[in-house]
Amino acid sequence: MKMNKAVHLLLIKLSVFFSYNVKNIRPNIFPVPTENLMVKKIIKYLSLILFSFFLCQCQAPKEPEFIFNVSLLVNENHTWFKAFENFGQKLEERSNGRIKLLIYPSEQLGKEIETIRLIQAEVIDMTITSSTLSNWTEMLVFSELPFLLKDSTDMKRLIDGPVGKKMEEKMIQDVGLRALCYFQRGERHLTSNRPIKHPDELNGLIIRVPNVHSFVIAWSALGAKPTPMSFSEVFTSLQQGTIEAQENPFAMIKNAGFAEVQEYVNLTGHVVSWAYPVIGEKQFQKLPNDLKIIFIEAAKEMQIFEHKLFVENEKNVQEELKALGMKFVSVDKDAFIQKGEKDIYNSLSKEMQLVYRQIKSEQK
């Protein structure tokens, strides 16, 4: 099992390598001198693949019909990883071994945007994502728009209503990804090494944000200096002082070990959000109908399984962060909303402003 996963990871990395580099190889370099660095890299990867292949053949079990490679940004201790492990077990059991998931945590296969592109190219198959998809279709901005939703009731109303259904349709049409279910993420909060109670205290604070336009707009309006960055780079950047702060839900703060490099959790609650476990639409459509049914039913159960883990984790995670030395700071939420909300609204297209007003009207 471990060898099979290692071979798959090697194959994926080779596919990524060729997708980014083969365009740089010119026909006139063949035959190529051995000192050519590109050729050396290719020979190295091919040698490793051949070695792994022959090793596996000695004791290779019967291969499943469908192998799905899953890229996650979180590590093995997060509820998302545990939910996908449970999902994979159910798929394997109910399909009698015809389906198998190979799960790669901690952005092993690429950063979030890279992962989405690799799914579109059918190099890998699944991930968890949300507002990053607004780089492809603006409608997905509502999955993590600052100051849009007040609580999980607002969130569920949006997901289950016409706006939520339209978001899932746009994911398939514009991005080529199918949402299987959703995972509640909890509120996002600002962490820092000095307390921030009011937006006027930000004073150009360098904050890491995801590569999402609305986050850049929001924190710029509030007086900070937002810096888009991949999640896997955040800890080191905080440690080295490249950035001074970041914002995430409690579970992500704990999971990433930010308590080691940040002293305060400022309870901004500026985003109420969720994320979608997704599969490439092309990959999903290759499944026969009987396996599609198994896949969809298991995904529904995965959402229930993850939510139970999420609720249990939310009960404990704040106390765990406090035990690690983090200090919790109450903030003037109204001041944050008043200073940031207008710029966020104005950053939307006219069409999305109509959707924004529709979502807000349903909260009253």
C-alpha positions in Angstrom: 0.0 0.0 0.0 2.7 2.5 1.0 4.8 1.6 -2.1 1.7 2.1 -4.4 1.1 5.5 -2.9 4.8 6.4 -3.3 4.7 5.4 -7.0 1.5 7.4 -7.5 3.1 10.5 -5.9 6.2 10.1 -8.1 4.0 9.8 -11.2 2.1 12.9 -10.3 5.2 14.9 -9.7 6.6 13.7 -13.1 3.4 14.8 -14.8 3.6 18.2 -13.1 7.3 18.5 -14.1 6.5 17.8 -17.7 3.5 20.1 -17.8 5.6 23.0 -16.6 8.9 22.2 -18.4 8.4 20.2 -21.5 7.4 23.3 -23.4 11.0 24.6 -22.8 12.6 21.6 -24.6 13.5 22.5 -28.2 13.5 19.8 -31.0 17.1 20.8 -32.0 18.5 19.6 -28.7 18.2 16.0 -29.6 20.5 14.1 -29.4 21.2 16.0 -26.2 24.5 16.3 -24.4 24.5 14.5 -21.1 25.4 17.7 -19.2 22.0 19.3 -20.2 20.3 19.9 -16.8 16.8 19.3 -18.3 17.8 15.8 -19.5 19.4 15.0 -16.2 16.2 15.8 -14.4 14.2 13.7 -16.9 16.6 10.7 -16.6 16.4 10.9 -12.8 12.6 10.9 -12.8 12.4 8.1 -15.3 14.9 6.0 -13.5 13.0 6.4 -10.2 9.7 5.4 -11.9 11.2 2.3 -13.5 12.8 1.2 -10.3 9.6 1.7 -8.4 7.5 0.0 -11.1 9.7 -3.2 -11.0 9.7 -3.2 -7.3 5.9 -3.1 -7.1 5.5 -5.8 -9.7 7.0 -8.3 -7.4 4.0 -8.1 -5.0 1.5 -6.0 -6.8 -2.1 -6.7 -5.7 -5.1 -6.4 -8.1 -5.4 -2.8 -9.1 -8.7 -0.9 -8.6 -10.5 0.4 -11.7 -10.5 4.0 -10.4 -7.7 5.7 -8.4 -8.4 9.2 -7.2 -5.6 11.4 -6.0 -6.7 13.9 -3.3 -4.7 17.0 -2.5 -5.3 18.7 0.9 -3.8 21.8 2.4 -4.3 20.6 6.0 -2.2 17.9 7.8 -3.3 14.5 9.1 -4.7 15.9 12.4 -7.3 18.1 10.8 -11.0 17.0 10.5 -10.8 17.3 6.7 -8.1 14.7 6.4 -10.0 12.4 8.8 -13.2 12.9 6.9 -11.5 12.0 3.6 -9.9 8.9 5.2 -13.4 7.7 6.2 -14.8 8.6 2.8 -12.1 6.5 1.1 -12.7 3.5 3.3 -16.4 3.6 2.5 -15.8 4.0 -1.3 -13.4 1.0 -1.3 -15.7 -1.2 0.7 -18.9 -0.4 -1.1 -17.3 -0.6 -4.6 -15.7 -3.9 -3.7 -12.3 -2.4 -4.3 -13.1 -0.8 -7.6 -12.5 2.7 -6.2 -9.5 3.8 -4.2 -8.5 7.2 -2.8 -4.9 8.3 -2.3 -4.8 11.3 0.1 -1.9 13.7 0.2 -2.0 16.2 3.1 -0.1 19.5 3.7 0.0 20.6 0.0 2.3 17.8 -1.0 0.9 17.9 -4.6 0.8 21.7 -4.9 -0.6 25.0 -3.6 -4.3 25.5 -3.8 -4.4 27.3 -7.2 -1.9 24.8 -8.6 -4.0 21.9 -7.4 -7.1 23.2 -9.1 -5.2 23.5 -12.4 -3.9 20.0 -12.0 -7.4 18.7 -11.5 -8.5 20.5 -14.6 -5.6 18.9 -16.5 -6.6 15.5 -15.0 -3.2 15.0 -13.4 -4.9 14.7 -10.0 -8.6 14.4 -9.1 -9.9 16.0 -5.8 -9.3 18.7 -3.3 -11.1 21.0 -0.8 -11.6 24.6 -1.9 -13.9 27.7 -1.7 -13.3 31.3 -2.4 -10.1 30.6 -4.3 -12.4 29.6 -7.1 -13.5 33.2 -7.5 -10.3 33.6 -9.6 -12.3 31.6 -12.2 -15.9 32.6 -11.5 -16.9 35.6 -9.4 -20.0 33.8 -8.0 -17.7 31.8 -5.7 -16.7 34.9 -3.8 -19.8 34.5 -1.6 -18.4 31.3 0.1 -15.9 33.5 2.1 -16.8 37.1 1.6 -15.8 39.3 4.6 -18.7 40.8 6.6 -21.4 39.0 4.5 -22.8 36.5 7.0 -23.5 36.8 10.7 -23.6 33.1 11.7 -24.0 29.5 10.6 -27.8 30.0 10.1 -27.1 32.6 7.5 -24.5 30.3 6.0 -26.9 27.3 5.7 -29.6 29.5 4.2 -27.2 30.7 1.5 -25.9 27.2 0.7 -29.3 25.6 0.5 -30.9 28.4 -1.4 -30.9 29.6 -5.0 -27.5 31.4 -4.6 -25.8 28.3 -3.3 -27.2 26.1 -6.0 -26.1 28.6 -8.6 -22.6 28.6 -7.1 -22.4 24.8 -7.6 -23.6 25.1 -11.2 -21.0 27.8 -11.9 -18.2 25.6 -10.4 -19.0 22.9 -13.0 -19.6 25.3 -15.9 -16.7 27.7 -15.4 -14.1 25.7 -13.4 -14.8 22.0 -14.3 -15.2 21.0 -10.6 -18.1 19.2 -9.0 -19.0 20.0 -5.4 -19.7 16.8 -3.5 -20.9 18.4 -0.2 -19.6 21.2 2.1 -17.6 21.5 5.3 -18.4 24.3 7.8 -15.2 26.2 8.6 -16.1 28.4 11.5 -15.4 32.1 11.8 -12.0 33.5 10.7 -10.1 35.5 13.3 -6.9 37.6 13.1 -3.8 36.4 14.9 -0.9 38.8 15.7 1.9 39.6 18.1 0.1 42.7 19.5 -3.5 43.1 20.5 -5.8 44.6 17.8 -9.2 45.8 19.2 -10.1 48.4 16.5 -9.2 48.6 12.8 -7.4 51.9 13.5 -4.8 49.9 15.4 -3.8 47.9 12.3 -1.5 50.7 11.1 -0.2 48.9 8.1 0.1 45.5 9.8 1.4 43.0 7.2 -1.2 40.2 7.1 -1.1 37.1 5.1 -4.4 36.5 3.2 -5.4 33.7 0.7 -5.0 34.5 -3.0 -8.6 36.0 -3.1 -9.3 39.5 -4.3 -12.0 40.2 -1.7 -9.6 39.5 1.2 -7.1 42.0 -0.2 -9.8 44.6 -0.6 -11.2 44.0 2.9 -7.9 44.3 4.8 -6.6 47.2 2.7 -9.8 49.1 3.5 -9.3 48.3 7.2 -5.8 49.8 7.2 -3.6 46.7 7.0 -1.2 45.6 4.3 -2.6 42.3 3.0 -0.1 39.9 1.4 -1.5 36.9 -0.6 0.4 33.7 0.2 0.0 29.9 0.1 -1.1 28.4 3.4 2.0 26.1 3.6 4.3 29.1 3.6 2.6 31.0 6.4 4.3 29.5 9.4 7.8 30.1 8.1 6.9 33.6 7.0 5.6 34.5 10.4 8.7 32.9 12.0 11.0 34.9 9.8 9.0 38.2 10.1 8.2 38.4 6.4 4.6 38.8 7.5 3.3 39.9 10.9 -0.2 38.4 11.1 -2.6 36.0 9.5 -6.3 35.2 9.7 -8.0 31.8 9.9 -10.6 29.7 11.8 -9.6 28.3 15.2 -9.0 24.8 13.8 -6.6 26.1 11.2 -4.7 28.2 13.8 -4.3 25.1 16.0 -3.6 22.7 13.1 -0.8 24.9 11.6 0.9 25.5 15.0 0.5 29.3 14.8 0.6 29.4 18.6 4.3 29.0 18.3 4.7 32.2 16.4 1.7 34.3 17.3 0.6 35.6 20.7 -2.9 37.0 20.2 -6.1 35.8 18.7 -8.2 38.9 17.9 -11.8 37.8 17.7 -12.7 39.6 14.5 -15.1 36.9 13.2 -14.8 38.8 9.9 -15.8 35.8 7.8 -18.3 33.0 8.3 -17.4 30.4 5.7 -17.5 26.9 4.4 -15.4 24.8 1.9 -16.3 22.4 -0.8 -14.8 18.9 -1.3 -14.7 18.8 -5.1 -13.8 16.3 -7.8 -12.9 17.1 -11.4 -16.1 16.9 -13.5 -14.3 15.0 -16.2 -13.1 12.5 -13.7 -16.5 12.1 -12.2 -18.2 11.5 -15.5 -15.8 8.6 -16.3 -17.4 6.6 -13.5 -20.2 4.2 -14.5 -23.6 4.9 -13.0 -23.4 2.4 -10.2 -20.2 3.9 -8.9 -21.5 7.4 -9.3 -24.3 6.5 -6.9 -21.9 5.0 -4.4 -19.7 8.1 -4.7 -22.5 10.6 -4.1 -24.0 8.7 -1.2 -20.6 8.3 0.5 -20.0 12.0 0.0 -23.2 12.9 1.8 -22.1 10.7 4.7 -18.7 12.3 4.7 -20.3 15.7 5.3 -22.2 14.4 8.3 -19.0 12.6 9.6 -16.9 15.8 9.3 -19.5 18.0 10.9 -19.5 15.8 14.0 -15.8 16.1 14.2 -16.0 19.9 13.6 -18.5 20.5 16.3 -16.5 18.4 18.8 -13.3 20.1 17.8 -14.8 23.6 18.2 -15.7 22.8 21.8 -12.1 22.2 22.7 -9.9 24.1 20.3 -10.2 27.6 22.0 -9.1 26.1 25.4 -6.3 24.3 23.6 -5.0 27.5 22.1 -5.2 29.3 25.4 -3.3 26.4 27.0 -0.6 26.9 24.4 -0.2 30.5 25.5 -2.4 32.4 23.1 -4.4 35.4 24.5 -7.9 36.0 23.2 -8.8 39.7 22.5 -12.4 41.0 22.1 -12.7 43.6 19.3 -15.1 46.3 18.1 -16.8 44.2 15.4 -19.1 47.0 14.3 -16.0 49.2 13.7 -14.5 46.6 11.5 -17.7 46.1 9.5 -18.3 49.9 9.1 -14.8 50.5 7.8 -14.6 47.5 5.4 -18.1 46.7 4.2 -18.5 49.5 1.6 -15.2 48.8 -0.2 -16.0 45.1 -0.4 -19.4 45.8 -2.0 -17.9 48.3 -4.4 -15.3 45.7 -5.5 -18.1 43.4 -6.8 -19.4 43.5 -10.4 -22.9 45.0 -10.9 -24.3 41.5 -11.3 -22.7 40.3 -8.0 -23.9 43.4 -6.2 -27.4 42.4 -6.9 -26.7 38.9 -5.5 -25.0 40.6 -2.4 -28.2 42.7 -1.8 -30.3 39.6 -2.2 -28.3 37.7 0.4 -28.4 40.6 2.8 -32.2 41.0 2.4 -32.8 37.4 3.4 -30.9 37.9 6.7 -33.5 40.5 8.0 
